[in-house]
Amino acid sequence: MQQQPGQSFRTSFSEVVLKPKLREALVKINPFLTDVQVDELERKITTFQKSSLLENNQQVLHYLLENTTVSKN
């Protein structure tokens, strides 16, 4: 049986980040965040600046572990 992208929380299989699960986790860990702040964090984590997979993975790890900030608290 072939799986459809929607069954794995994506719009296509080329997406590497499961955005609905990421948003859910961000809100669970940081319940004080507004929807706008969650949007900002999602963009930071899922927008890749480099062409190197290793550099992009390092940047995402930095965002997840090093107290990433949002514009307003």
PDB file of N, CA, C and O in Angstrom:
ATOM      1  N   MET A   1       0.846  -1.174   0.000  1.00  0.00           N
ATOM      2  CA  MET A   1       0.000   0.000   0.000  1.00  0.00           C
ATOM      3  C   MET A   1       0.896   1.243   0.000  1.00  0.00           C
ATOM      4  O   MET A   1       1.797   1.368   0.829  1.00  0.00           O
ATOM      5  N   GLN A   2       0.644   2.135  -0.916  1.00  0.00           N
ATOM      6  CA  GLN A   2       1.456   3.341  -1.033  1.00  0.00           C
ATOM      7  C   GLN A   2       0.904   4.443  -0.132  1.00  0.00           C
ATOM      8  O   GLN A   2      -0.305   4.663  -0.066  1.00  0.00           O
ATOM      9  N   GLN A   3       1.799   5.120   0.551  1.00  0.00           N
ATOM     10  CA  GLN A   3       1.417   6.191   1.462  1.00  0.00           C
ATOM     11  C   GLN A   3       1.307   7.508   0.702  1.00  0.00           C
ATOM     12  O   GLN A   3       2.047   7.748  -0.252  1.00  0.00           O
ATOM     13  N   GLN A   4       0.391   8.344   1.127  1.00  0.00           N
ATOM     14  CA  GLN A   4       0.219   9.682   0.567  1.00  0.00           C
ATOM     15  C   GLN A   4       0.929  10.687   1.476  1.00  0.00           C
ATOM     16  O   GLN A   4       1.029  10.454   2.680  1.00  0.00           O
ATOM     17  N   PRO A   5       1.426  11.803   0.923  1.00  0.00           N
ATOM     18  CA  PRO A   5       2.145  12.790   1.754  1.00  0.00           C
ATOM     19  C   PRO A   5       1.343  13.267   2.964  1.00  0.00           C
ATOM     20  O   PRO A   5       1.906  13.439   4.045  1.00  0.00           O
ATOM     21  N   GLY A   6       0.052  13.480   2.799  1.00  0.00           N
ATOM     22  CA  GLY A   6      -0.780  13.957   3.899  1.00  0.00           C
ATOM     23  C   GLY A   6      -0.809  13.027   5.099  1.00  0.00           C
ATOM     24  O   GLY A   6      -1.043  13.462   6.226  1.00  0.00           O
ATOM     25  N   GLN A   7      -0.572  11.744   4.854  1.00  0.00           N
ATOM     26  CA  GLN A   7      -0.557  10.769   5.941  1.00  0.00           C
ATOM     27  C   GLN A   7       0.679  10.912   6.821  1.00  0.00           C
ATOM     28  O   GLN A   7       0.714  10.398   7.939  1.00  0.00           O
ATOM     29  N   SER A   8       1.689  11.609   6.317  1.00  0.00           N
ATOM     30  CA  SER A   8       2.921  11.804   7.088  1.00  0.00           C
ATOM     31  C   SER A   8       3.148  13.274   7.438  1.00  0.00           C
ATOM     32  O   SER A   8       4.283  13.710   7.631  1.00  0.00           O
ATOM     33  N   PHE A   9       2.045  14.035   7.519  1.00  0.00           N
ATOM     34  CA  PHE A   9       2.078  15.438   7.953  1.00  0.00           C
ATOM     35  C   PHE A   9       2.861  16.341   7.001  1.00  0.00           C
ATOM     36  O   PHE A   9       3.482  17.301   7.459  1.00  0.00           O
ATOM     37  N   ARG A  10       2.855  16.070   5.693  1.00  0.00           N
ATOM     38  CA  ARG A  10       3.547  16.898   4.712  1.00  0.00           C
ATOM     39  C   ARG A  10       2.639  17.145   3.522  1.00  0.00           C
ATOM     40  O   ARG A  10       1.631  16.463   3.334  1.00  0.00           O
ATOM     41  N   THR A  11       3.014  18.128   2.725  1.00  0.00           N
ATOM     42  CA  THR A  11       2.293  18.364   1.473  1.00  0.00           C
ATOM     43  C   THR A  11       2.943  17.599   0.329  1.00  0.00           C
ATOM     44  O   THR A  11       2.298  17.324  -0.683  1.00  0.00           O
ATOM     45  N   SER A  12       4.226  17.253   0.487  1.00  0.00           N
ATOM     46  CA  SER A  12       4.925  16.407  -0.486  1.00  0.00           C
ATOM     47  C   SER A  12       6.057  15.689   0.235  1.00  0.00           C
ATOM     48  O   SER A  12       6.483  16.113   1.310  1.00  0.00           O
ATOM     49  N   PHE A  13       6.542  14.606  -0.354  1.00  0.00           N
ATOM     50  CA  PHE A  13       7.608  13.835   0.274  1.00  0.00           C
ATOM     51  C   PHE A  13       8.961  14.531   0.191  1.00  0.00           C
ATOM     52  O   PHE A  13       9.930  14.059   0.786  1.00  0.00           O
ATOM     53  N   SER A  14       9.045  15.647  -0.536  1.00  0.00           N
ATOM     54  CA  SER A  14      10.300  16.399  -0.596  1.00  0.00           C
ATOM     55  C   SER A  14      10.501  17.263   0.654  1.00  0.00           C
ATOM     56  O   SER A  14      11.604  17.762   0.881  1.00  0.00           O
ATOM     57  N   GLU A  15       9.464  17.445   1.459  1.00  0.00           N
ATOM     58  CA  GLU A  15       9.594  18.199   2.710  1.00  0.00           C
ATOM     59  C   GLU A  15      10.325  17.347   3.736  1.00  0.00           C
ATOM     60  O   GLU A  15       9.960  16.195   3.971  1.00  0.00           O
ATOM     61  N   VAL A  16      11.357  17.915   4.343  1.00  0.00           N
ATOM     62  CA  VAL A  16      12.133  17.154   5.325  1.00  0.00           C
ATOM     63  C   VAL A  16      11.680  17.420   6.756  1.00  0.00           C
ATOM     64  O   VAL A  16      11.996  16.645   7.659  1.00  0.00           O
ATOM     65  N   VAL A  17      10.951  18.497   6.970  1.00  0.00           N
ATOM     66  CA  VAL A  17      10.474  18.849   8.305  1.00  0.00           C
ATOM     67  C   VAL A  17       8.966  18.618   8.358  1.00  0.00           C
ATOM     68  O   VAL A  17       8.229  19.059   7.476  1.00  0.00           O
ATOM     69  N   LEU A  18       8.523  17.931   9.388  1.00  0.00           N
ATOM     70  CA  LEU A  18       7.088  17.725   9.591  1.00  0.00           C
ATOM     71  C   LEU A  18       6.552  18.937  10.346  1.00  0.00           C
ATOM     72  O   LEU A  18       6.505  18.939  11.576  1.00  0.00           O
ATOM     73  N   LYS A  19       6.152  19.958   9.611  1.00  0.00           N
ATOM     74  CA  LYS A  19       5.792  21.243  10.206  1.00  0.00           C
ATOM     75  C   LYS A  19       4.685  21.165  11.252  1.00  0.00           C
ATOM     76  O   LYS A  19       4.809  21.807  12.295  1.00  0.00           O
ATOM     77  N   PRO A  20       3.607  20.411  11.026  1.00  0.00           N
ATOM     78  CA  PRO A  20       2.589  20.335  12.085  1.00  0.00           C
ATOM     79  C   PRO A  20       3.144  19.765  13.394  1.00  0.00           C
ATOM     80  O   PRO A  20       2.776  20.218  14.478  1.00  0.00           O
ATOM     81  N   LYS A  21       4.026  18.775  13.288  1.00  0.00           N
ATOM     82  CA  LYS A  21       4.622  18.182  14.493  1.00  0.00           C
ATOM     83  C   LYS A  21       5.607  19.159  15.142  1.00  0.00           C
ATOM     84  O   LYS A  21       5.696  19.233  16.367  1.00  0.00           O
ATOM     85  N   LEU A  22       6.340  19.902  14.323  1.00  0.00           N
ATOM     86  CA  LEU A  22       7.260  20.917  14.850  1.00  0.00           C
ATOM     87  C   LEU A  22       6.485  21.971  15.624  1.00  0.00           C
ATOM     88  O   LEU A  22       6.855  22.315  16.746  1.00  0.00           O
ATOM     89  N   ARG A  23       5.406  22.488  15.029  1.00  0.00           N
ATOM     90  CA  ARG A  23       4.591  23.509  15.700  1.00  0.00           C
ATOM     91  C   ARG A  23       4.014  22.975  17.014  1.00  0.00           C
ATOM     92  O   ARG A  23       4.017  23.663  18.036  1.00  0.00           O
ATOM     93  N   GLU A  24       3.522  21.742  16.965  1.00  0.00           N
ATOM     94  CA  GLU A  24       2.950  21.116  18.160  1.00  0.00           C
ATOM     95  C   GLU A  24       4.000  21.033  19.273  1.00  0.00           C
ATOM     96  O   GLU A  24       3.704  21.327  20.431  1.00  0.00           O
ATOM     97  N   ALA A  25       5.212  20.636  18.923  1.00  0.00           N
ATOM     98  CA  ALA A  25       6.284  20.513  19.914  1.00  0.00           C
ATOM     99  C   ALA A  25       6.706  21.876  20.448  1.00  0.00           C
ATOM    100  O   ALA A  25       6.958  22.020  21.645  1.00  0.00           O
ATOM    101  N   LEU A  26       6.786  22.875  19.576  1.00  0.00           N
ATOM    102  CA  LEU A  26       7.168  24.219  20.020  1.00  0.00           C
ATOM    103  C   LEU A  26       6.176  24.762  21.043  1.00  0.00           C
ATOM    104  O   LEU A  26       6.567  25.354  22.049  1.00  0.00           O
ATOM    105  N   VAL A  27       4.897  24.556  20.776  1.00  0.00           N
ATOM    106  CA  VAL A  27       3.862  25.044  21.699  1.00  0.00           C
ATOM    107  C   VAL A  27       3.866  24.244  22.999  1.00  0.00           C
ATOM    108  O   VAL A  27       3.651  24.801  24.075  1.00  0.00           O
ATOM    109  N   LYS A  28       4.107  22.946  22.899  1.00  0.00           N
ATOM    110  CA  LYS A  28       4.131  22.108  24.103  1.00  0.00           C
ATOM    111  C   LYS A  28       5.294  22.503  25.021  1.00  0.00           C
ATOM    112  O   LYS A  28       5.138  22.579  26.240  1.00  0.00           O
ATOM    113  N   ILE A  29       6.451  22.751  24.420  1.00  0.00           N
ATOM    114  CA  ILE A  29       7.632  23.117  25.206  1.00  0.00           C
ATOM    115  C   ILE A  29       7.558  24.556  25.696  1.00  0.00           C
ATOM    116  O   ILE A  29       8.049  24.874  26.779  1.00  0.00           O
ATOM    117  N   ASN A  30       6.936  25.436  24.890  1.00  0.00           N
ATOM    118  CA  ASN A  30       6.862  26.874  25.193  1.00  0.00           C
ATOM    119  C   ASN A  30       5.407  27.342  25.119  1.00  0.00           C
ATOM    120  O   ASN A  30       5.042  28.035  24.170  1.00  0.00           O
ATOM    121  N   PRO A  31       4.567  26.983  26.092  1.00  0.00           N
ATOM    122  CA  PRO A  31       3.131  27.293  26.004  1.00  0.00           C
ATOM    123  C   PRO A  31       2.812  28.790  26.003  1.00  0.00           C
ATOM    124  O   PRO A  31       1.686  29.175  25.687  1.00  0.00           O
ATOM    125  N   PHE A  32       3.762  29.622  26.344  1.00  0.00           N
ATOM    126  CA  PHE A  32       3.556  31.066  26.402  1.00  0.00           C
ATOM    127  C   PHE A  32       3.697  31.745  25.041  1.00  0.00           C
ATOM    128  O   PHE A  32       3.392  32.932  24.918  1.00  0.00           O
ATOM    129  N   LEU A  33       4.151  31.021  24.018  1.00  0.00           N
ATOM    130  CA  LEU A  33       4.358  31.614  22.696  1.00  0.00           C
ATOM    131  C   LEU A  33       3.026  31.916  22.010  1.00  0.00           C
ATOM    132  O   LEU A  33       2.066  31.153  22.123  1.00  0.00           O
ATOM    133  N   THR A  34       2.989  33.037  21.302  1.00  0.00           N
ATOM    134  CA  THR A  34       1.815  33.372  20.499  1.00  0.00           C
ATOM    135  C   THR A  34       1.932  32.669  19.145  1.00  0.00           C
ATOM    136  O   THR A  34       2.989  32.138  18.803  1.00  0.00           O
ATOM    137  N   ASP A  35       0.853  32.672  18.389  1.00  0.00           N
ATOM    138  CA  ASP A  35       0.879  32.055  17.060  1.00  0.00           C
ATOM    139  C   ASP A  35       1.895  32.734  16.150  1.00  0.00           C
ATOM    140  O   ASP A  35       2.552  32.069  15.350  1.00  0.00           O
ATOM    141  N   VAL A  36       2.028  34.040  16.267  1.00  0.00           N
ATOM    142  CA  VAL A  36       2.988  34.790  15.450  1.00  0.00           C
ATOM    143  C   VAL A  36       4.417  34.369  15.802  1.00  0.00           C
ATOM    144  O   VAL A  36       5.259  34.225  14.915  1.00  0.00           O
ATOM    145  N   GLN A  37       4.686  34.176  17.075  1.00  0.00           N
ATOM    146  CA  GLN A  37       6.018  33.747  17.496  1.00  0.00           C
ATOM    147  C   GLN A  37       6.321  32.323  17.027  1.00  0.00           C
ATOM    148  O   GLN A  37       7.448  32.025  16.633  1.00  0.00           O
ATOM    149  N   VAL A  38       5.327  31.453  17.068  1.00  0.00           N
ATOM    150  CA  VAL A  38       5.516  30.087  16.583  1.00  0.00           C
ATOM    151  C   VAL A  38       5.786  30.117  15.075  1.00  0.00           C
ATOM    152  O   VAL A  38       6.629  29.371  14.578  1.00  0.00           O
ATOM    153  N   ASP A  39       5.067  30.984  14.347  1.00  0.00           N
ATOM    154  CA  ASP A  39       5.325  31.147  12.911  1.00  0.00           C
ATOM    155  C   ASP A  39       6.764  31.563  12.662  1.00  0.00           C
ATOM    156  O   ASP A  39       7.427  31.028  11.774  1.00  0.00           O
ATOM    157  N   GLU A  40       7.249  32.526  13.453  1.00  0.00           N
ATOM    158  CA  GLU A  40       8.615  33.022  13.304  1.00  0.00           C
ATOM    159  C   GLU A  40       9.640  31.918  13.568  1.00  0.00           C
ATOM    160  O   GLU A  40      10.610  31.772  12.825  1.00  0.00           O
ATOM    161  N   LEU A  41       9.419  31.157  14.617  1.00  0.00           N
ATOM    162  CA  LEU A  41      10.336  30.050  14.929  1.00  0.00           C
ATOM    163  C   LEU A  41      10.299  28.971  13.849  1.00  0.00           C
ATOM    164  O   LEU A  41      11.336  28.421  13.477  1.00  0.00           O
ATOM    165  N   GLU A  42       9.119  28.676  13.355  1.00  0.00           N
ATOM    166  CA  GLU A  42       9.003  27.678  12.287  1.00  0.00           C
ATOM    167  C   GLU A  42       9.796  28.126  11.055  1.00  0.00           C
ATOM    168  O   GLU A  42      10.498  27.326  10.437  1.00  0.00           O
ATOM    169  N   ARG A  43       9.680  29.400  10.708  1.00  0.00           N
ATOM    170  CA  ARG A  43      10.445  29.922   9.561  1.00  0.00           C
ATOM    171  C   ARG A  43      11.945  29.816   9.797  1.00  0.00           C
ATOM    172  O   ARG A  43      12.694  29.417   8.905  1.00  0.00           O
ATOM    173  N   LYS A  44      12.380  30.173  11.000  1.00  0.00           N
ATOM    174  CA  LYS A  44      13.813  30.095  11.313  1.00  0.00           C
ATOM    175  C   LYS A  44      14.332  28.669  11.180  1.00  0.00           C
ATOM    176  O   LYS A  44      15.392  28.434  10.601  1.00  0.00           O
ATOM    177  N   ILE A  45      13.580  27.730  11.719  1.00  0.00           N
ATOM    178  CA  ILE A  45      14.037  26.343  11.761  1.00  0.00           C
ATOM    179  C   ILE A  45      13.952  25.666  10.394  1.00  0.00           C
ATOM    180  O   ILE A  45      14.746  24.774  10.097  1.00  0.00           O
ATOM    181  N   THR A  46      12.996  26.081   9.558  1.00  0.00           N
ATOM    182  CA  THR A  46      12.785  25.383   8.290  1.00  0.00           C
ATOM    183  C   THR A  46      13.313  26.124   7.065  1.00  0.00           C
ATOM    184  O   THR A  46      13.165  25.636   5.945  1.00  0.00           O
ATOM    185  N   THR A  47      13.922  27.284   7.256  1.00  0.00           N
ATOM    186  CA  THR A  47      14.515  28.010   6.140  1.00  0.00           C
ATOM    187  C   THR A  47      16.012  27.757   6.166  1.00  0.00           C
ATOM    188  O   THR A  47      16.706  28.141   7.107  1.00  0.00           O
ATOM    189  N   PHE A  48      16.493  27.113   5.131  1.00  0.00           N
ATOM    190  CA  PHE A  48      17.893  26.716   5.089  1.00  0.00           C
ATOM    191  C   PHE A  48      18.696  27.702   4.259  1.00  0.00           C
ATOM    192  O   PHE A  48      18.376  27.941   3.094  1.00  0.00           O
ATOM    193  N   GLN A  49      19.744  28.280   4.853  1.00  0.00           N
ATOM    194  CA  GLN A  49      20.541  29.324   4.224  1.00  0.00           C
ATOM    195  C   GLN A  49      21.704  28.787   3.397  1.00  0.00           C
ATOM    196  O   GLN A  49      22.140  29.437   2.447  1.00  0.00           O
ATOM    197  N   LYS A  50      22.192  27.643   3.739  1.00  0.00           N
ATOM    198  CA  LYS A  50      23.399  27.097   3.102  1.00  0.00           C
ATOM    199  C   LYS A  50      23.026  26.013   2.104  1.00  0.00           C
ATOM    200  O   LYS A  50      21.910  25.493   2.121  1.00  0.00           O
ATOM    201  N   SER A  51      23.966  25.680   1.242  1.00  0.00           N
ATOM    202  CA  SER A  51      23.716  24.587   0.300  1.00  0.00           C
ATOM    203  C   SER A  51      24.212  23.247   0.863  1.00  0.00           C
ATOM    204  O   SER A  51      23.916  22.186   0.312  1.00  0.00           O
ATOM    205  N   SER A  52      24.962  23.309   1.953  1.00  0.00           N
ATOM    206  CA  SER A  52      25.512  22.103   2.564  1.00  0.00           C
ATOM    207  C   SER A  52      24.540  21.531   3.598  1.00  0.00           C
ATOM    208  O   SER A  52      24.081  22.244   4.490  1.00  0.00           O
ATOM    209  N   LEU A  53      24.238  20.263   3.472  1.00  0.00           N
ATOM    210  CA  LEU A  53      23.365  19.589   4.426  1.00  0.00           C
ATOM    211  C   LEU A  53      23.939  19.666   5.837  1.00  0.00           C
ATOM    212  O   LEU A  53      23.204  19.907   6.794  1.00  0.00           O
ATOM    213  N   LEU A  54      25.244  19.462   5.969  1.00  0.00           N
ATOM    214  CA  LEU A  54      25.896  19.501   7.282  1.00  0.00           C
ATOM    215  C   LEU A  54      25.737  20.880   7.924  1.00  0.00           C
ATOM    216  O   LEU A  54      25.390  20.973   9.102  1.00  0.00           O
ATOM    217  N   GLU A  55      25.983  21.940   7.173  1.00  0.00           N
ATOM    218  CA  GLU A  55      25.849  23.303   7.713  1.00  0.00           C
ATOM    219  C   GLU A  55      24.404  23.603   8.094  1.00  0.00           C
ATOM    220  O   GLU A  55      24.154  24.225   9.126  1.00  0.00           O
ATOM    221  N   ASN A  56      23.461  23.173   7.282  1.00  0.00           N
ATOM    222  CA  ASN A  56      22.050  23.387   7.606  1.00  0.00           C
ATOM    223  C   ASN A  56      21.655  22.627   8.868  1.00  0.00           C
ATOM    224  O   ASN A  56      20.935  23.162   9.712  1.00  0.00           O
ATOM    225  N   ASN A  57      22.119  21.388   9.005  1.00  0.00           N
ATOM    226  CA  ASN A  57      21.832  20.613  10.216  1.00  0.00           C
ATOM    227  C   ASN A  57      22.438  21.256  11.456  1.00  0.00           C
ATOM    228  O   ASN A  57      21.818  21.269  12.520  1.00  0.00           O
ATOM    229  N   GLN A  58      23.641  21.786  11.320  1.00  0.00           N
ATOM    230  CA  GLN A  58      24.282  22.473  12.447  1.00  0.00           C
ATOM    231  C   GLN A  58      23.486  23.710  12.847  1.00  0.00           C
ATOM    232  O   GLN A  58      23.336  23.992  14.036  1.00  0.00           O
ATOM    233  N   GLN A  59      22.976  24.453  11.863  1.00  0.00           N
ATOM    234  CA  GLN A  59      22.195  25.661  12.156  1.00  0.00           C
ATOM    235  C   GLN A  59      20.897  25.304  12.873  1.00  0.00           C
ATOM    236  O   GLN A  59      20.527  25.961  13.845  1.00  0.00           O
ATOM    237  N   VAL A  60      20.206  24.274  12.403  1.00  0.00           N
ATOM    238  CA  VAL A  60      18.961  23.852  13.051  1.00  0.00           C
ATOM    239  C   VAL A  60      19.245  23.385  14.477  1.00  0.00           C
ATOM    240  O   VAL A  60      18.503  23.731  15.397  1.00  0.00           O
ATOM    241  N   LEU A  61      20.291  22.619  14.668  1.00  0.00           N
ATOM    242  CA  LEU A  61      20.662  22.171  16.007  1.00  0.00           C
ATOM    243  C   LEU A  61      20.946  23.367  16.910  1.00  0.00           C
ATOM    244  O   LEU A  61      20.542  23.375  18.073  1.00  0.00           O
ATOM    245  N   HIS A  62      21.627  24.365  16.390  1.00  0.00           N
ATOM    246  CA  HIS A  62      21.904  25.591  17.153  1.00  0.00           C
ATOM    247  C   HIS A  62      20.585  26.260  17.563  1.00  0.00           C
ATOM    248  O   HIS A  62      20.423  26.656  18.717  1.00  0.00           O
ATOM    249  N   TYR A  63      19.645  26.386  16.617  1.00  0.00           N
ATOM    250  CA  TYR A  63      18.344  26.990  16.946  1.00  0.00           C
ATOM    251  C   TYR A  63      17.624  26.204  18.038  1.00  0.00           C
ATOM    252  O   TYR A  63      17.007  26.795  18.925  1.00  0.00           O
ATOM    253  N   LEU A  64      17.700  24.884  17.978  1.00  0.00           N
ATOM    254  CA  LEU A  64      16.977  24.062  18.943  1.00  0.00           C
ATOM    255  C   LEU A  64      17.614  24.037  20.325  1.00  0.00           C
ATOM    256  O   LEU A  64      16.911  23.891  21.325  1.00  0.00           O
ATOM    257  N   LEU A  65      18.934  24.176  20.396  1.00  0.00           N
ATOM    258  CA  LEU A  65      19.628  24.025  21.678  1.00  0.00           C
ATOM    259  C   LEU A  65      20.107  25.329  22.314  1.00  0.00           C
ATOM    260  O   LEU A  65      20.355  25.361  23.520  1.00  0.00           O
ATOM    261  N   GLU A  66      20.241  26.377  21.555  1.00  0.00           N
ATOM    262  CA  GLU A  66      20.891  27.584  22.066  1.00  0.00           C
ATOM    263  C   GLU A  66      19.956  28.756  22.318  1.00  0.00           C
ATOM    264  O   GLU A  66      20.305  29.899  22.023  1.00  0.00           O
ATOM    265  N   ASN A  67      18.789  28.491  22.854  1.00  0.00           N
ATOM    266  CA  ASN A  67      17.888  29.580  23.240  1.00  0.00           C
ATOM    267  C   ASN A  67      17.562  30.536  22.107  1.00  0.00           C
ATOM    268  O   ASN A  67      17.866  31.725  22.201  1.00  0.00           O
ATOM    269  N   THR A  68      16.962  30.053  21.059  1.00  0.00           N
ATOM    270  CA  THR A  68      16.540  30.887  19.949  1.00  0.00           C
ATOM    271  C   THR A  68      15.525  31.899  20.451  1.00  0.00           C
ATOM    272  O   THR A  68      14.641  31.565  21.240  1.00  0.00           O
ATOM    273  N   THR A  69      15.654  33.125  19.995  1.00  0.00           N
ATOM    274  CA  THR A  69      14.750  34.181  20.448  1.00  0.00           C
ATOM    275  C   THR A  69      13.746  34.534  19.362  1.00  0.00           C
ATOM    276  O   THR A  69      13.949  34.254  18.180  1.00  0.00           O
ATOM    277  N   VAL A  70      12.664  35.153  19.794  1.00  0.00           N
ATOM    278  CA  VAL A  70      11.646  35.665  18.885  1.00  0.00           C
ATOM    279  C   VAL A  70      11.560  37.168  19.071  1.00  0.00           C
ATOM    280  O   VAL A  70      12.085  37.711  20.044  1.00  0.00           O
ATOM    281  N   SER A  71      10.899  37.840  18.142  1.00  0.00           N
ATOM    282  CA  SER A  71      10.909  39.295  18.130  1.00  0.00           C
ATOM    283  C   SER A  71      10.263  39.918  19.376  1.00  0.00           C
ATOM    284  O   SER A  71      10.745  40.940  19.865  1.00  0.00           O
ATOM    285  N   LYS A  72       9.193  39.327  19.892  1.00  0.00           N
ATOM    286  CA  LYS A  72       8.526  39.883  21.080  1.00  0.00           C
ATOM    287  C   LYS A  72       8.255  38.784  22.080  1.00  0.00           C
ATOM    288  O   LYS A  72       7.931  37.654  21.714  1.00  0.00           O
ATOM    289  N   ASN A  73       8.391  39.129  23.351  1.00  0.00           N
ATOM    290  CA  ASN A  73       8.030  38.183  24.412  1.00  0.00           C
ATOM    291  C   ASN A  73       6.941  38.765  25.245  1.00  0.00           C
ATOM    292  O   ASN A  73       6.487  38.131  26.197  1.00  0.00           O
TER     293      ASN A  73
END
